[in-house]
Amino acid sequence: MLRWQGLLRGWPAGPLSQRLVPLGGLVLCALMAGLPLISRSGLSLLILASGWLWLLIALRRLPRGGLGPIHAWILAILAVALLATGFSPVPTAALKGLLKLASYLGVYALMQEVLQAAPRWWDRIVGSLLAGSLFTSVVGIRQLYADTGELARWADPNSVASGTARIYSTLDNPNLLAGYLLPVLPLALVALLRWHRPLPRLFALANLLLGTAALVLTYSRGAWMGLVAAAAVVVVLLAVRATRRWPPLWRRVVPLAVLLGGAVLLAVLVWQLEPLRVRVLSLVAGRGDSSNNFRINVWMAALDMIQARPWLGIGPGNDAFNLIYPLYQQPKFNALSAYSIPLELLVEAGVPGLLVGVGLVVASVRRGLVLWRGDGPFALPALGVLAVIAALAVQGLTDTIFFRPEVQLSGWFCLATLAAAPQRS
């Protein structure tokens, strides 16, 4: 496949062929800005356009150097998904999931290509993402002052947190809104630190404050834990960088002291604010909370599915899951996914699927730490990416909202940022 690259090098150099990278950047900006605003059909069109643009760019240039670790693990994921599709008990449904994965990888490939060819597009794509996020946050917060009848449908009367009004903005689901905002907030913080002009910094600050408020008001416990994990990563890495020329003792003590102070502050806030306290206490309510009880029953069914097909699973995608899950589900506990990313990977692609997923995360974290230790232009973006990885990993332990395009494409953008950075930064 690499030898096919350069096939269109003789393509007449018209105005369009000379501007494929800027055109790709504009498509990506439209896609990231429209994640919470346009329909799934509109997202599908932009995703397909991204894949075709990457294909045109790739066919016009000669093959570049060897694959980096992130690319290698992504190809391993694609290979395992292909095997899982071939051995799936519902191959037609699994093929749909495989095509969906391939379409997301097309977006990732275009992101990496654009960022590698013109790094300045990182700020433009992030700015577009923040524009959609700001609008969505404002709409969500505005719901608190409108008719609360619609918000009431997300208040579970059987939960210990019954009566809580949860905003959902343009995404019609509080958990999806929280999952969408979770990777945006670290990028907004990076933009605040990276941009130097007053208006862009004010724009990033407004995103950070309003986005955090909107995420808290979704009352999504997984997103709350993810936000705490992201904040911890940012605080520790900034403290380590600020003290790297201090004496060895202080380099160890100060980051731990800052982290401990943040934990104490968080505990005080949870104890003093009743809505937060009630929602946090529901985490330890076990089956006494209806949401916990639902997830536990789904997890038990998912474990039965894994036990039945441990090596290559049932195939990728929610269509395959919807066909196989009813054979294992407990009565009255319908589900669209396994509500846990590790379990979902095991269900869809077996043990190899989980291993390549963990391998991608580890390779990404290592690459991010290398960039953060350096002083190159990708150091601050690497800080945001590491925080995003921590946030999505923590949230993904108890939810699979990551697999929605509104969330997943932000994750692919973060990995594309790491892959596009120069190997020697």
Kinemage of the C-alpha trace (Angstrom):
@kinemage 1
@onewidth
@group {chain A} dominant
@subgroup {mainchain}
@vectorlist {calphas} color= white
{ca met a 1} P 0.000 0.000 0.000
{ca leu a 2} L 2.883 2.385 0.689
{ca arg a 3} L 4.146 1.903 -2.895
{ca trp a 4} L 0.847 3.212 -4.205
{ca gln a 5} L 1.648 6.593 -2.665
{ca gly a 6} L 2.941 9.071 -5.194
{ca leu a 7} L 0.573 7.623 -7.803
{ca leu a 8} L -0.889 11.065 -8.567
{ca arg a 9} L 2.372 13.007 -8.567
{ca gly a 10} L 1.866 13.678 -12.270
{ca trp a 11} L -1.586 15.154 -11.644
{ca pro a 12} L -1.743 18.590 -13.356
{ca ala a 13} L -0.927 21.265 -10.791
{ca gly a 14} L -4.225 23.124 -10.832
{ca pro a 15} L -5.371 25.569 -8.154
{ca leu a 16} L -7.207 22.847 -6.205
{ca ser a 17} L -4.338 20.347 -6.203
{ca gln a 18} L -2.001 23.016 -4.839
{ca arg a 19} L -4.322 23.787 -1.939
{ca leu a 20} L -5.314 20.356 -0.678
{ca val a 21} L -3.771 20.924 2.771
{ca pro a 22} L -5.588 24.254 3.413
{ca leu a 23} L -8.791 22.701 2.059
{ca gly a 24} L -8.321 19.783 4.442
{ca gly a 25} L -7.789 22.217 7.294
{ca leu a 26} L -11.010 24.057 6.477
{ca val a 27} L -12.977 20.787 6.371
{ca leu a 28} L -11.531 19.788 9.736
{ca cys a 29} L -12.429 23.186 11.210
{ca ala a 30} L -16.004 22.799 9.983
{ca leu a 31} L -16.158 19.272 11.372
{ca met a 32} L -14.824 20.162 14.831
{ca ala a 33} L -16.976 23.284 15.125
{ca gly a 34} L -20.082 21.360 14.071
{ca leu a 35} L -19.666 18.336 16.359
{ca pro a 36} L -22.411 19.415 18.803
{ca leu a 37} L -24.480 21.365 16.278
{ca ile a 38} L -25.098 19.454 13.049
{ca ser a 39} L -26.927 16.200 12.450
{ca arg a 40} L -25.334 12.781 12.219
{ca ser a 41} L -25.860 12.889 8.456
{ca gly a 42} L -23.942 16.154 8.258
{ca leu a 43} L -21.152 14.709 10.400
{ca ser a 44} L -21.019 11.661 8.139
{ca leu a 45} L -20.566 13.830 5.052
{ca leu a 46} L -17.721 15.800 6.649
{ca ile a 47} L -16.089 12.573 7.875
{ca leu a 48} L -16.223 11.061 4.375
{ca ala a 49} L -14.885 14.291 2.854
{ca ser a 50} L -11.976 14.156 5.302
{ca gly a 51} L -11.122 10.603 4.286
{ca trp a 52} L -11.192 11.396 0.557
{ca leu a 53} L -9.051 14.509 1.018
{ca trp a 54} L -6.448 12.509 2.935
{ca leu a 55} L -6.429 9.893 0.173
{ca leu a 56} L -5.797 12.573 -2.472
{ca ile a 57} L -2.998 14.126 -0.407
{ca ala a 58} L -1.397 10.735 0.289
{ca leu a 59} L -1.469 9.696 -3.366
{ca arg a 60} L 0.231 12.931 -4.447
{ca arg a 61} L 3.326 12.600 -2.283
{ca leu a 62} L 6.134 10.107 -1.955
{ca pro a 63} L 6.110 7.748 1.055
{ca arg a 64} L 7.555 9.338 4.165
{ca gly a 65} L 9.755 7.743 6.819
{ca gly a 66} L 8.892 4.673 8.861
{ca leu a 67} L 5.784 4.357 10.974
{ca gly a 68} L 5.910 5.843 14.446
{ca pro a 69} L 4.621 3.909 17.476
{ca ile a 70} L 1.215 5.616 17.420
{ca his a 71} L 0.652 4.766 13.750
{ca ala a 72} L 1.822 1.197 14.370
{ca trp a 73} L -0.660 0.631 17.179
{ca ile a 74} L -3.483 2.178 15.152
{ca leu a 75} L -2.727 -0.211 12.286
{ca ala a 76} L -2.740 -3.054 14.832
{ca ile a 77} L -6.188 -1.943 16.008
{ca leu a 78} L -7.418 -1.930 12.417
{ca ala a 79} L -5.947 -5.395 11.804
{ca val a 80} L -7.585 -6.855 14.923
{ca ala a 81} L -10.913 -5.247 13.995
{ca leu a 82} L -10.634 -6.787 10.517
{ca leu a 83} L -10.036 -10.245 11.996
{ca ala a 84} L -12.876 -9.794 14.470
{ca thr a 85} L -15.182 -8.843 11.591
{ca gly a 86} L -14.188 -11.903 9.582
{ca phe a 87} L -14.841 -14.291 12.484
{ca ser a 88} L -17.917 -12.457 13.789
{ca pro a 89} L -21.163 -14.423 14.243
{ca val a 90} L -22.907 -11.407 12.618
{ca pro a 91} L -20.403 -10.378 9.916
{ca thr a 92} L -22.722 -7.982 8.072
{ca ala a 93} L -23.379 -5.932 11.204
{ca ala a 94} L -19.693 -6.082 12.186
{ca leu a 95} L -18.718 -4.824 8.726
{ca lys a 96} L -20.704 -1.660 9.395
{ca gly a 97} L -18.698 -1.137 12.568
{ca leu a 98} L -15.444 -1.750 10.703
{ca leu a 99} L -16.361 0.833 8.051
{ca lys a 100} L -17.238 3.319 10.767
{ca leu a 101} L -13.842 2.754 12.407
{ca ala a 102} L -12.123 3.193 9.034
{ca ser a 103} L -13.975 6.477 8.462
{ca tyr a 104} L -12.795 7.830 11.833
{ca leu a 105} L -9.250 6.781 10.994
{ca gly a 106} L -9.574 8.739 7.736
{ca val a 107} L -10.282 11.861 9.803
{ca tyr a 108} L -7.308 11.066 12.039
{ca ala a 109} L -5.054 10.620 9.000
{ca leu a 110} L -6.119 13.981 7.542
{ca met a 111} L -5.587 15.683 10.911
{ca gln a 112} L -2.094 14.254 11.175
{ca glu a 113} L -1.293 15.185 7.567
{ca val a 114} L -2.501 18.785 7.957
{ca leu a 115} L -0.753 19.311 11.302
{ca gln a 116} L 2.488 17.848 10.004
{ca ala a 117} L 2.440 19.950 6.836
{ca ala a 118} L 1.309 23.177 8.536
{ca pro a 119} L 1.449 23.147 12.387
{ca arg a 120} L -0.304 26.527 12.559
{ca trp a 121} L -3.546 24.691 11.764
{ca trp a 122} L -3.512 23.279 15.302
{ca asp a 123} L -4.607 26.636 16.715
{ca arg a 124} L -7.241 27.069 14.006
{ca ile a 125} L -8.759 23.628 14.576
{ca val a 126} L -8.759 24.144 18.345
{ca gly a 127} L -10.360 27.556 17.854
{ca ser a 128} L -13.120 25.966 15.782
{ca leu a 129} L -13.643 23.290 18.440
{ca leu a 130} L -13.864 25.966 21.133
{ca ala a 131} L -16.379 27.977 19.095
{ca gly a 132} L -18.803 25.044 18.984
{ca ser a 133} L -18.126 24.286 22.643
{ca leu a 134} L -18.835 27.859 23.757
{ca phe a 135} L -22.173 27.955 21.949
{ca thr a 136} L -23.141 24.567 23.363
{ca ser a 137} L -22.184 25.545 26.921
{ca val a 138} L -24.218 28.753 26.746
{ca val a 139} L -27.281 26.889 25.428
{ca gly a 140} L -26.934 24.296 28.193
{ca ile a 141} L -26.621 26.827 31.004
{ca arg a 142} L -29.544 28.768 29.541
{ca gln a 143} L -31.731 25.678 30.021
{ca leu a 144} L -31.659 26.238 33.777
{ca tyr a 145} L -33.686 29.425 33.295
{ca ala a 146} L -36.215 27.977 30.854
{ca asp a 147} L -39.017 25.463 31.335
{ca thr a 148} L -37.654 22.628 33.473
{ca gly a 149} L -40.212 20.114 32.190
{ca glu a 150} L -37.816 18.767 29.577
{ca leu a 151} L -34.958 18.588 32.074
{ca ala a 152} L -37.134 16.490 34.388
{ca arg a 153} L -37.035 13.520 32.022
{ca trp a 154} L -33.387 13.024 32.980
{ca ala a 155} L -34.182 12.958 36.718
{ca asp a 156} L -34.379 9.305 37.785
{ca pro a 157} L -36.945 8.931 40.609
{ca asn a 158} L -35.280 5.678 41.707
{ca ser a 159} L -31.860 7.261 42.161
{ca val a 160} L -30.471 8.659 45.406
{ca ala a 161} L -29.985 11.886 43.424
{ca ser a 162} L -33.630 12.074 42.318
{ca gly a 163} L -34.930 15.515 41.410
{ca thr a 164} L -31.580 16.749 40.088
{ca ala a 165} L -31.975 18.909 36.963
{ca arg a 166} L -29.375 17.819 34.393
{ca ile a 167} L -28.681 20.008 31.358
{ca tyr a 168} L -28.109 18.476 27.927
{ca ser a 169} L -27.877 21.488 25.552
{ca thr a 170} L -27.890 20.661 21.831
{ca leu a 171} L -26.880 17.011 22.330
{ca asp a 172} L -30.118 15.836 24.009
{ca asn a 173} L -28.221 13.724 26.557
{ca pro a 174} L -26.440 14.976 29.713
{ca asn a 175} L -23.826 12.217 29.601
{ca leu a 176} L -23.071 12.940 25.941
{ca leu a 177} L -22.767 16.665 26.655
{ca ala a 178} L -20.372 15.915 29.520
{ca gly a 179} L -18.361 13.529 27.352
{ca tyr a 180} L -18.134 16.128 24.585
{ca leu a 181} L -16.947 18.875 26.954
{ca leu a 182} L -14.463 16.684 28.822
{ca pro a 183} L -11.686 16.664 26.146
{ca val a 184} L -12.417 20.272 25.162
{ca leu a 185} L -11.604 21.791 28.560
{ca pro a 186} L -7.899 20.780 28.687
{ca leu a 187} L -7.488 22.090 25.136
{ca ala a 188} L -9.120 25.362 26.212
{ca leu a 189} L -6.600 25.624 29.046
{ca val a 190} L -3.733 25.019 26.617
{ca ala a 191} L -5.153 27.699 24.305
{ca leu a 192} L -5.302 30.111 27.254
{ca leu a 193} L -1.618 29.463 27.995
{ca arg a 194} L -0.526 29.355 24.343
{ca trp a 195} L -2.360 32.310 22.805
{ca his a 196} L -0.914 35.723 23.671
{ca arg a 197} L -3.326 38.263 22.194
{ca pro a 198} L -6.061 39.551 24.570
{ca leu a 199} L -9.164 38.603 22.570
{ca pro a 200} L -8.136 34.993 21.834
{ca arg a 201} L -7.156 34.533 25.477
{ca leu a 202} L -10.497 35.938 26.607
{ca phe a 203} L -12.216 33.550 24.204
{ca ala a 204} L -10.295 30.586 25.645
{ca leu a 205} L -10.992 31.709 29.221
{ca ala a 206} L -14.727 32.004 28.529
{ca asn a 207} L -14.670 28.485 27.098
{ca leu a 208} L -12.847 27.135 30.129
{ca leu a 209} L -15.179 28.743 32.695
{ca leu a 210} L -18.502 28.188 30.939
{ca gly a 211} L -17.524 24.706 29.771
{ca thr a 212} L -16.572 23.664 33.293
{ca ala a 213} L -19.846 25.031 34.652
{ca ala a 214} L -21.850 23.214 31.971
{ca leu a 215} L -20.003 19.940 32.601
{ca val a 216} L -20.670 20.168 36.345
{ca leu a 217} L -24.365 20.887 35.701
{ca thr a 218} L -24.722 17.699 33.636
{ca tyr a 219} L -24.254 15.802 36.924
{ca ser a 220} L -22.433 13.068 35.018
{ca arg a 221} L -20.394 11.263 37.658
{ca gly a 222} L -18.006 9.680 35.168
{ca ala a 223} L -17.276 13.069 33.604
{ca trp a 224} L -16.733 14.582 37.049
{ca met a 225} L -14.135 11.935 37.844
{ca gly a 226} L -12.550 12.470 34.431
{ca leu a 227} L -12.367 16.219 35.040
{ca val a 228} L -10.653 15.636 38.386
{ca ala a 229} L -8.142 13.297 36.699
{ca ala a 230} L -7.429 15.867 33.966
{ca ala a 231} L -6.943 18.630 36.549
{ca ala a 232} L -4.587 16.410 38.560
{ca val a 233} L -2.467 15.672 35.479
{ca val a 234} L -2.267 19.362 34.543
{ca val a 235} L -1.368 20.460 38.086
{ca val a 236} L 1.304 17.800 38.553
{ca leu a 237} L 2.935 18.333 35.149
{ca leu a 238} L 2.968 22.123 35.536
{ca ala a 239} L 4.412 21.799 39.037
{ca val a 240} L 7.095 19.382 37.832
{ca arg a 241} L 8.038 21.722 34.977
{ca ala a 242} L 8.108 24.789 37.238
{ca thr a 243} L 10.407 23.081 39.747
{ca arg a 244} L 12.713 21.173 37.396
{ca arg a 245} L 15.674 23.444 38.265
{ca trp a 246} L 14.999 23.349 42.014
{ca pro a 247} L 16.900 21.129 44.493
{ca pro a 248} L 15.940 17.427 44.271
{ca leu a 249} L 13.983 17.420 47.562
{ca trp a 250} L 11.772 20.330 46.540
{ca arg a 251} L 11.216 18.810 43.099
{ca arg a 252} L 9.602 15.851 44.825
{ca val a 253} L 7.770 17.613 47.630
{ca val a 254} L 6.152 20.564 45.831
{ca pro a 255} L 4.138 18.593 43.208
{ca leu a 256} L 2.869 16.216 45.921
{ca ala a 257} L 1.943 19.147 48.173
{ca val a 258} L 0.070 20.879 45.353
{ca leu a 259} L -1.773 17.662 44.501
{ca leu a 260} L -2.666 17.090 48.163
{ca gly a 261} L -3.918 20.671 48.490
{ca gly a 262} L -6.142 20.201 45.453
{ca ala a 263} L -7.571 16.991 46.922
{ca val a 264} L -8.374 18.758 50.192
{ca leu a 265} L -10.060 21.632 48.341
{ca leu a 266} L -12.140 19.155 46.330
{ca ala a 267} L -13.189 17.309 49.478
{ca val a 268} L -14.289 20.579 51.102
{ca leu a 269} L -16.356 21.540 48.048
{ca val a 270} L -18.067 18.150 47.968
{ca trp a 271} L -18.804 18.321 51.679
{ca gln a 272} L -20.183 21.880 51.605
{ca leu a 273} L -22.277 21.715 48.408
{ca glu a 274} L -25.252 19.400 48.868
{ca pro a 275} L -25.944 18.618 45.155
{ca leu a 276} L -22.325 17.581 44.693
{ca arg a 277} L -22.336 15.593 47.929
{ca val a 278} L -25.491 13.680 47.012
{ca arg a 279} L -24.213 12.861 43.542
{ca val a 280} L -20.814 11.737 44.827
{ca leu a 281} L -22.373 9.581 47.570
{ca ser a 282} L -24.397 7.802 44.892
{ca leu a 283} L -21.106 6.346 43.643
{ca val a 284} L -20.823 4.217 46.774
{ca ala a 285} L -24.521 3.347 46.964
{ca gly a 286} L -23.948 0.106 45.062
{ca arg a 287} L -27.123 -1.447 43.751
{ca gly a 288} L -29.066 1.004 45.892
{ca asp a 289} L -28.744 3.523 43.069
{ca ser a 290} L -30.699 2.682 39.919
{ca ser a 291} L -27.929 3.860 37.573
{ca asn a 292} L -25.349 1.753 39.398
{ca asn a 293} L -27.678 -1.233 39.394
{ca phe a 294} L -28.287 -0.904 35.649
{ca arg a 295} L -24.577 -0.757 34.858
{ca ile a 296} L -23.753 -3.711 37.093
{ca asn a 297} L -26.334 -5.871 35.315
{ca val a 298} L -25.005 -4.824 31.891
{ca trp a 299} L -21.434 -5.551 32.995
{ca met a 300} L -22.429 -9.041 34.145
{ca ala a 301} L -24.008 -9.747 30.744
{ca ala a 302} L -20.911 -8.355 28.996
{ca leu a 303} L -18.687 -10.701 31.010
{ca asp a 304} L -20.817 -13.629 29.822
{ca met a 305} L -20.350 -12.446 26.225
{ca ile a 306} L -16.588 -12.236 26.724
{ca gln a 307} L -16.482 -15.706 28.239
{ca ala a 308} L -18.326 -17.106 25.227
{ca arg a 309} L -15.968 -15.477 22.649
{ca pro a 310} L -12.741 -14.428 24.445
{ca trp a 311} L -10.291 -14.278 21.518
{ca leu a 312} L -11.865 -12.259 18.699
{ca gly a 313} L -15.190 -11.183 20.182
{ca ile a 314} L -18.358 -10.508 18.226
{ca gly a 315} L -16.979 -7.885 15.838
{ca pro a 316} L -16.791 -4.077 16.013
{ca gly a 317} L -19.684 -1.647 16.192
{ca asn a 318} L -22.931 -1.150 18.048
{ca asp a 319} L -24.946 -2.998 15.377
{ca ala a 320} L -23.155 -6.258 16.199
{ca phe a 321} L -23.576 -5.575 19.921
{ca asn a 322} L -27.318 -4.962 19.548
{ca leu a 323} L -27.754 -8.316 17.800
{ca ile a 324} L -25.732 -10.415 20.266
{ca tyr a 325} L -26.377 -8.700 23.617
{ca pro a 326} L -30.085 -9.763 23.875
{ca leu a 327} L -28.903 -13.395 24.025
{ca tyr a 328} L -27.065 -12.653 27.291
{ca gln a 329} L -28.919 -9.717 28.841
{ca gln a 330} L -30.767 -9.916 32.117
{ca pro a 331} L -34.528 -9.273 31.866
{ca lys a 332} L -35.518 -5.588 31.538
{ca phe a 333} L -31.929 -4.370 31.214
{ca asn a 334} L -31.627 -3.365 27.553
{ca ala a 335} L -28.344 -1.694 26.614
{ca leu a 336} L -26.640 -0.237 23.551
{ca ser a 337} L -23.090 -0.935 24.771
{ca ala a 338} L -21.108 -2.520 27.595
{ca tyr a 339} L -20.880 0.816 29.514
{ca ser a 340} L -17.139 0.329 30.013
{ca ile a 341} L -14.450 0.826 27.372
{ca pro a 342} L -12.280 -2.126 28.535
{ca leu a 343} L -15.324 -4.412 28.517
{ca glu a 344} L -16.443 -3.031 25.154
{ca leu a 345} L -13.049 -3.763 23.596
{ca leu a 346} L -13.130 -7.287 24.993
{ca val a 347} L -16.673 -7.837 23.715
{ca glu a 348} L -15.942 -6.512 20.218
{ca ala a 349} L -12.415 -7.839 19.580
{ca gly a 350} L -11.542 -10.124 22.491
{ca val a 351} L -8.256 -10.104 24.382
{ca pro a 352} L -6.227 -8.869 21.348
{ca gly a 353} L -8.562 -5.872 21.039
{ca leu a 354} L -7.961 -4.866 24.653
{ca leu a 355} L -4.200 -5.354 24.339
{ca val a 356} L -3.843 -3.148 21.236
{ca gly a 357} L -6.075 -0.516 22.838
{ca val a 358} L -3.885 -0.422 25.946
{ca gly a 359} L -0.799 -0.382 23.725
{ca leu a 360} L -2.068 2.704 21.892
{ca val a 361} L -2.737 4.513 25.175
{ca val a 362} L 0.705 3.654 26.580
{ca ala a 363} L 2.486 4.711 23.376
{ca ser a 364} L 0.536 7.978 23.324
{ca val a 365} L 1.357 8.763 26.966
{ca arg a 366} L 5.049 8.071 26.380
{ca arg a 367} L 5.082 10.292 23.311
{ca gly a 368} L 3.245 13.050 25.168
{ca leu a 369} L 5.710 12.971 28.060
{ca val a 370} L 8.651 13.203 25.656
{ca leu a 371} L 7.131 16.288 24.017
{ca trp a 372} L 6.262 17.848 27.380
{ca arg a 373} L 9.836 17.491 28.640
{ca gly a 374} L 11.106 19.376 25.604
{ca asp a 375} L 10.723 23.051 24.755
{ca gly a 376} L 9.304 22.687 21.258
{ca pro a 377} L 6.079 24.199 19.914
{ca phe a 378} L 4.168 20.976 20.712
{ca ala a 379} L 5.018 21.010 24.438
{ca leu a 380} L 1.838 22.778 25.567
{ca pro a 381} L -0.418 20.785 23.214
{ca ala a 382} L 1.174 17.625 24.650
{ca leu a 383} L 0.141 18.805 28.140
{ca gly a 384} L -3.461 19.116 26.994
{ca val a 385} L -3.370 15.743 25.251
{ca leu a 386} L -2.066 13.988 28.370
{ca ala a 387} L -4.874 15.553 30.410
{ca val a 388} L -7.437 14.469 27.795
{ca ile a 389} L -6.117 10.892 27.851
{ca ala a 390} L -6.413 10.776 31.644
{ca ala a 391} L -9.926 12.246 31.572
{ca leu a 392} L -11.296 9.921 28.898
{ca ala a 393} L -9.602 6.885 30.459
{ca val a 394} L -11.193 7.528 33.855
{ca gln a 395} L -14.614 8.249 32.382
{ca gly a 396} L -14.310 5.220 30.113
{ca leu a 397} L -14.109 2.837 33.049
{ca thr a 398} L -17.853 3.212 33.625
{ca asp a 399} L -19.196 4.558 30.313
{ca thr a 400} L -18.740 4.169 26.566
{ca ile a 401} L -19.806 7.652 25.528
{ca phe a 402} L -16.324 7.918 23.964
{ca phe a 403} L -17.481 5.907 20.950
{ca arg a 404} L -19.896 8.676 19.900
{ca pro a 405} L -18.422 10.834 17.114
{ca glu a 406} L -18.891 14.016 19.172
{ca val a 407} L -16.343 12.641 21.658
{ca gln a 408} L -14.237 10.216 19.637
{ca leu a 409} L -13.162 12.745 17.009
{ca ser a 410} L -11.727 15.004 19.705
{ca gly a 411} L -9.742 12.014 20.945
{ca trp a 412} L -8.391 11.303 17.454
{ca phe a 413} L -7.402 14.957 17.133
{ca cys a 414} L -5.335 14.624 20.307
{ca leu a 415} L -3.539 11.540 18.978
{ca ala a 416} L -2.976 13.274 15.639
{ca thr a 417} L -1.325 16.130 17.558
{ca leu a 418} L 1.184 13.715 19.092
{ca ala a 419} L 1.807 11.868 15.821
{ca ala a 420} L 2.341 15.096 13.863
{ca ala a 421} L 4.967 16.475 16.223
{ca pro a 422} L 8.568 16.193 15.005
{ca gln a 423} L 10.366 13.126 16.334
{ca arg a 424} L 13.130 15.410 17.626
{ca ser a 425} L 11.393 18.253 19.409
